[in-house]
């Protein structure tokens, strides 16, 4: 069977040697398994979504690596390849993924990046990551009235103008009151 240093680092076996005269010697031998550096197998993010309107340079996720070598040290980078269309919109500092500009759900609701983790032995793993922007209800920016003039003596409950609002949340309904 396969020997794995992380599972069992040594084996104790008993060996018996018997000669032609049927005399024997038994001895205990300790066999040590040498640890070899193994490839990282995955990159994990503390979260795959974040809210819109975060300040620029905000941390959107912490990165971690899955690797059999539990005491290894890892570095992270954004790399070219499949799924890298939004790499230029992010930076990495240590194990922190930061967004360069404040995200706006109404402009861009998801991002695609390609990450690489490299261990201390220069072994690496790459992965495409999709990040989702969560919408936040934002206040209206402006109230518009289609006409500012009306005839004198209007009938009771006459419509004298139509109100509308400019709102970043395009599907919001608005109520108006005096």
Secondary structure, 3 states (H helix, E strand, C coil): CCCCCCCCCEEEEEEEEECCCCCEEEEEEEEECCCCCCCCCEEEECCCEEECCCCCCCEEEEEEEECCCCCCCEEEEECCCCCCCCHHHEEEECCEEEECCCCCCCCCCEEEEEEEEEECCCCEEEEEEEEEEECCCCCCCEEEECCCCCCCCCCCCCCCCCEEEECCCCCCCCCCCC
